[in-house]
Structure formats: C-alpha cells, structure tokens
Amino acid sequence: MLEISVTELKDKLDAGENLQLIDVRETWELEICQLDGIKNLPMTEIAGRVEEVEKNIETIVICHHGGRSMQVAMWLEQQGLDEMTNLAGGMDAWANIIDPSMDRY
C-alpha cells in the first residue's frame, strides 16, 4: 500500500489524472466536508460493497485523519485489488493545508 500527501493529491487532481477517490467515512462526516468526485464506501460497509471498487485504476482511499483509510486500503489489497493509496492526514490535513475554508470537525 502506498501513501500520498494532500499536496501530491491536489497536484494529481489539478493535472486531471484519472483517479478513483474512495471516502470511507460515515455519511454524517461527508455532510461536514468532502472532496468532489468521491465514491462513499463507509468502512463499516466495505466488505459487503467491495465489488463497487473499480479495478486497474489508481485509487486514493480517504478518511478523517488517515487511520481508517489505511486499514481499508490494506484490506482491499488483501482482496486482490492493486494500486491502493492512503491519503496521509486525511480530510483534516486537506482542510488544514489545501483548503482552509473547508469545515472541520
């Protein structure tokens, strides 16, 4: 499993790279803040929804601080999915470094 910083992710998004963004936070968390274009697969539901994860595409897994997303990214790799990358620092780091106007919790 790889890890990416929020600045590296912003560069990829700005460059228009083809990425799959999977946010593993719960719905109430997404109501506070989220990135455009995410696919929400809460950690509590991922085992039953793994078929929704596209294969053969660079995938960035996102959560609040990076802990849950790291666990999910490792689990997805154990299920045979490649190119899983954890967003270091999660949405909290995104709001702190990239978009300070974003709501935080």
C-alpha positions as CSV (number, residue, x, y, z in Angstrom):
1,M,0.0,0.0,0.0
2,L,1.2,3.4,-0.9
3,E,0.7,6.7,0.8
4,I,0.2,10.2,-0.7
5,S,0.2,13.6,0.8
6,V,-2.6,16.1,0.3
7,T,-0.4,18.3,-1.8
8,E,0.5,15.4,-4.1
9,L,-3.2,14.6,-4.4
10,K,-4.0,18.2,-5.2
11,D,-1.4,18.1,-8.0
12,K,-2.9,15.0,-9.4
13,L,-6.4,16.4,-9.3
14,D,-5.2,19.7,-10.9
15,A,-3.5,17.7,-13.7
16,G,-6.7,15.9,-14.4
17,E,-5.3,12.4,-13.7
18,N,-7.7,9.5,-13.8
19,L,-8.2,8.6,-10.1
20,Q,-10.8,6.7,-8.1
21,L,-11.4,8.5,-4.8
22,I,-12.9,6.3,-2.1
23,D,-14.0,8.0,1.1
24,V,-14.5,5.5,3.9
25,R,-16.1,8.0,6.4
26,E,-19.7,7.8,7.5
27,T,-22.4,9.9,5.9
28,W,-22.6,12.4,8.7
29,E,-18.9,13.1,8.2
30,L,-19.4,13.7,4.5
31,E,-22.1,16.2,5.3
32,I,-19.4,18.4,7.0
33,C,-16.8,18.2,4.3
34,Q,-15.8,16.2,1.3
35,L,-13.9,16.3,-2.0
36,D,-15.7,16.4,-5.3
37,G,-16.0,13.2,-7.2
38,I,-15.6,10.8,-4.3
39,K,-17.3,7.4,-4.0
40,N,-18.5,6.9,-0.5
41,L,-17.9,3.4,0.8
42,P,-18.0,3.6,4.6
43,M,-15.6,1.4,6.4
44,T,-18.5,-0.3,8.2
45,E,-19.9,-1.4,4.8
46,I,-16.8,-2.0,2.6
47,A,-16.8,-5.8,3.0
48,G,-20.3,-6.0,1.5
49,R,-19.6,-3.5,-1.2
50,V,-16.1,-4.4,-2.4
51,E,-17.4,-5.1,-5.9
52,E,-18.1,-1.3,-6.2
53,V,-14.3,-0.6,-6.2
54,E,-13.1,-0.3,-9.7
55,K,-10.1,-2.4,-10.7
56,N,-7.0,-1.3,-12.6
57,I,-7.2,2.4,-11.7
58,E,-5.1,4.4,-9.2
59,T,-7.3,4.6,-6.1
60,I,-6.9,7.0,-3.2
61,V,-8.6,6.0,0.0
62,I,-9.7,8.8,2.3
63,C,-10.9,9.3,5.8
64,H,-10.8,11.9,8.6
65,H,-7.1,11.6,9.7
66,G,-5.8,8.7,7.6
67,G,-6.2,5.7,10.0
68,R,-9.4,4.1,8.8
69,S,-8.4,4.7,5.2
70,M,-5.0,3.0,5.8
71,Q,-6.8,-0.1,7.2
72,V,-9.3,-0.2,4.3
73,A,-6.5,0.3,1.7
74,M,-4.5,-2.6,3.2
75,W,-7.7,-4.8,3.3
76,L,-8.5,-4.0,-0.3
77,E,-5.0,-5.0,-1.4
78,Q,-5.5,-8.3,0.6
79,Q,-8.7,-8.8,-1.5
80,G,-6.5,-8.7,-4.7
81,L,-7.1,-5.1,-5.7
82,D,-4.0,-3.2,-6.8
83,E,-2.9,0.4,-6.8
84,M,-4.4,1.3,-3.4
85,T,-3.1,4.6,-1.9
86,N,-3.8,6.1,1.5
87,L,-4.3,9.8,1.9
88,A,-1.9,10.7,4.7
89,G,-3.6,13.0,7.2
90,G,-7.0,12.6,5.6
91,M,-9.6,15.3,5.1
92,D,-8.3,17.1,8.2
93,A,-4.9,17.7,6.5
94,W,-6.7,18.7,3.3
95,A,-8.7,21.3,5.2
96,N,-5.6,22.5,7.1
97,I,-3.1,22.6,4.2
98,I,-5.1,22.8,0.9
99,D,-8.5,24.4,1.7
100,P,-8.6,26.3,5.0
101,S,-12.2,27.4,4.2
102,M,-13.4,23.8,4.4
103,D,-15.4,23.0,7.5
104,R,-13.5,20.8,10.0
105,Y,-14.5,18.5,12.8
